[in-house]
């Protein structure tokens, strides 16, 4: 990253992160579920309208806890897009269940809800939509399919904090949702995540699974005088130092979102003519979705054009990166039964998607340099 004048991502400070870390250390307790963990929990529950939010060490961990809560087992199936990060599928595979990959829409790159009905079988347990770039999937249709067949919906909302679908926060629509606070996200603590619980049935057990399978949380609330091992589980609690950093970021959320909106909208305003002349497509955001300005991607006319554009920007010290490779065609995906042609839109677009630099502290002059460099690309 240091060799690039403009990296793809650069983490930064937004407010009181360092002061809160010092406060956490001074408190004498920096392990999980400390003061700042609670502050983050309450704020996120308020913002999302969730029954409970449990901070985790990563979005990956949150997805794995969701799979545990559903008691997934060998023979079960979970429908998800092939165009996603490996953690979405790993959470299911770790329980012995099988991911059933569905293709994406060509406009939003989200799971294509129109393809869901034929994929539901007696073994299907859940649908796992991914809100790509923070633009909401067509949740009304997805929830209708789930309700018709008695399935759970787990939102992979790694990109979507502060996004909405028809006025409702992303992460509040399924029974469960997973958030990410990785360094590439709008709100970050380096590595971190959260399990969002919207269905009251899952709250108590989720606390147990996250606390090594013990009822330690009940002891802290004075409901039992000592805690013991009561279920399977793992250690999913982040340090309160990470929560302190995260709380500083959450406090500054309005300023962060304003910066990212300015950057996203400048790309969207200055690139259409350039893109049209080169057969390149810009992002599409439906009117009923409010996006959180997580990333700005373009879809090139071909893989060859994308390769040349990446090289062109690299020569100018700019790092632009492609995104997910189709999971169904990965080594692991093929072992699970994936086949070429299974998800044709995914296979096509994954060769052509390119993400432009977008981070909280990307300055106007640096963004102007990125835009000038793009326009200089003949294509």
Secondary structure as the mmCIF struct_conf table of DSSP 4:
data_model
#
loop_
_struct_conf.conf_type_id
_struct_conf.id
_struct_conf.beg_label_comp_id
_struct_conf.beg_label_asym_id
_struct_conf.beg_label_seq_id
_struct_conf.end_label_comp_id
_struct_conf.end_label_asym_id
_struct_conf.end_label_seq_id
TURN_TY1_P TURN_TY1_P1 UNK A 2 UNK A 3
BEND BEND1 UNK A 5 UNK A 5
STRN STRN1 UNK A 6 UNK A 6
BEND BEND2 UNK A 8 UNK A 8
BEND BEND3 UNK A 15 UNK A 16
HELX_RH_AL_P HELX_RH_AL_P1 UNK A 17 UNK A 27
TURN_TY1_P TURN_TY1_P2 UNK A 28 UNK A 28
BEND BEND4 UNK A 31 UNK A 33
HELX_RH_AL_P HELX_RH_AL_P2 UNK A 35 UNK A 48
TURN_TY1_P TURN_TY1_P3 UNK A 49 UNK A 49
BEND BEND5 UNK A 51 UNK A 51
STRN STRN2 UNK A 52 UNK A 56
BEND BEND6 UNK A 57 UNK A 57
HELX_RH_AL_P HELX_RH_AL_P3 UNK A 59 UNK A 69
TURN_TY1_P TURN_TY1_P4 UNK A 70 UNK A 71
TURN_TY1_P TURN_TY1_P5 UNK A 74 UNK A 75
STRN STRN3 UNK A 77 UNK A 81
BEND BEND7 UNK A 82 UNK A 84
HELX_RH_AL_P HELX_RH_AL_P4 UNK A 86 UNK A 93
TURN_TY1_P TURN_TY1_P6 UNK A 94 UNK A 96
STRN STRN4 UNK A 98 UNK A 102
STRN STRN5 UNK A 104 UNK A 104
TURN_TY1_P TURN_TY1_P7 UNK A 106 UNK A 108
BEND BEND8 UNK A 110 UNK A 110
STRN STRN6 UNK A 111 UNK A 111
HELX_RH_3T_P HELX_RH_3T_P1 UNK A 113 UNK A 115
BEND BEND9 UNK A 116 UNK A 116
HELX_RH_3T_P HELX_RH_3T_P2 UNK A 117 UNK A 119
TURN_TY1_P TURN_TY1_P8 UNK A 122 UNK A 123
STRN STRN7 UNK A 124 UNK A 128
STRN STRN8 UNK A 130 UNK A 130
HELX_RH_3T_P HELX_RH_3T_P3 UNK A 132 UNK A 134
HELX_LH_PP_P HELX_LH_PP_P1 UNK A 135 UNK A 137
HELX_RH_AL_P HELX_RH_AL_P5 UNK A 139 UNK A 149
TURN_TY1_P TURN_TY1_P9 UNK A 150 UNK A 150
STRN STRN9 UNK A 152 UNK A 156
TURN_TY1_P TURN_TY1_P10 UNK A 158 UNK A 159
TURN_TY1_P TURN_TY1_P11 UNK A 161 UNK A 162
STRN STRN10 UNK A 164 UNK A 165
TURN_TY1_P TURN_TY1_P12 UNK A 166 UNK A 167
STRN STRN11 UNK A 168 UNK A 169
TURN_TY1_P TURN_TY1_P13 UNK A 170 UNK A 171
BEND BEND10 UNK A 172 UNK A 175
STRN STRN12 UNK A 176 UNK A 180
TURN_TY1_P TURN_TY1_P14 UNK A 183 UNK A 184
BEND BEND11 UNK A 185 UNK A 187
BEND BEND12 UNK A 190 UNK A 191
STRN STRN13 UNK A 193 UNK A 197
BEND BEND13 UNK A 199 UNK A 199
HELX_RH_3T_P HELX_RH_3T_P4 UNK A 200 UNK A 202
HELX_RH_AL_P HELX_RH_AL_P6 UNK A 203 UNK A 210
STRN STRN14 UNK A 211 UNK A 211
TURN_TY1_P TURN_TY1_P15 UNK A 212 UNK A 213
STRN STRN15 UNK A 214 UNK A 214
HELX_RH_AL_P HELX_RH_AL_P7 UNK A 216 UNK A 220
TURN_TY1_P TURN_TY1_P16 UNK A 221 UNK A 222
BEND BEND14 UNK A 223 UNK A 226
STRN STRN16 UNK A 229 UNK A 229
BEND BEND15 UNK A 231 UNK A 231
STRN STRN17 UNK A 235 UNK A 235
HELX_LH_PP_P HELX_LH_PP_P2 UNK A 237 UNK A 239
HELX_RH_AL_P HELX_RH_AL_P8 UNK A 240 UNK A 251
TURN_TY1_P TURN_TY1_P17 UNK A 252 UNK A 252
HELX_RH_AL_P HELX_RH_AL_P9 UNK A 253 UNK A 270
BEND BEND16 UNK A 271 UNK A 271
HELX_RH_AL_P HELX_RH_AL_P10 UNK A 272 UNK A 277
TURN_TY1_P TURN_TY1_P18 UNK A 278 UNK A 279
STRN STRN18 UNK A 281 UNK A 282
TURN_TY1_P TURN_TY1_P19 UNK A 287 UNK A 288
STRN STRN19 UNK A 289 UNK A 290
STRN STRN20 UNK A 297 UNK A 299
BEND BEND17 UNK A 301 UNK A 301
HELX_RH_AL_P HELX_RH_AL_P11 UNK A 303 UNK A 315
TURN_TY1_P TURN_TY1_P20 UNK A 316 UNK A 317
STRN STRN21 UNK A 318 UNK A 318
STRN STRN22 UNK A 321 UNK A 321
HELX_LH_PP_P HELX_LH_PP_P3 UNK A 324 UNK A 326
HELX_RH_3T_P HELX_RH_3T_P5 UNK A 327 UNK A 329
BEND BEND18 UNK A 330 UNK A 330
HELX_RH_AL_P HELX_RH_AL_P12 UNK A 331 UNK A 335
TURN_TY1_P TURN_TY1_P21 UNK A 336 UNK A 337
TURN_TY1_P TURN_TY1_P22 UNK A 340 UNK A 343
HELX_RH_AL_P HELX_RH_AL_P13 UNK A 344 UNK A 349
TURN_TY1_P TURN_TY1_P23 UNK A 350 UNK A 352
STRN STRN23 UNK A 353 UNK A 355
HELX_LH_PP_P HELX_LH_PP_P4 UNK A 356 UNK A 357
TURN_TY1_P TURN_TY1_P24 UNK A 360 UNK A 361
HELX_RH_AL_P HELX_RH_AL_P14 UNK A 364 UNK A 375
TURN_TY1_P TURN_TY1_P25 UNK A 376 UNK A 376
#
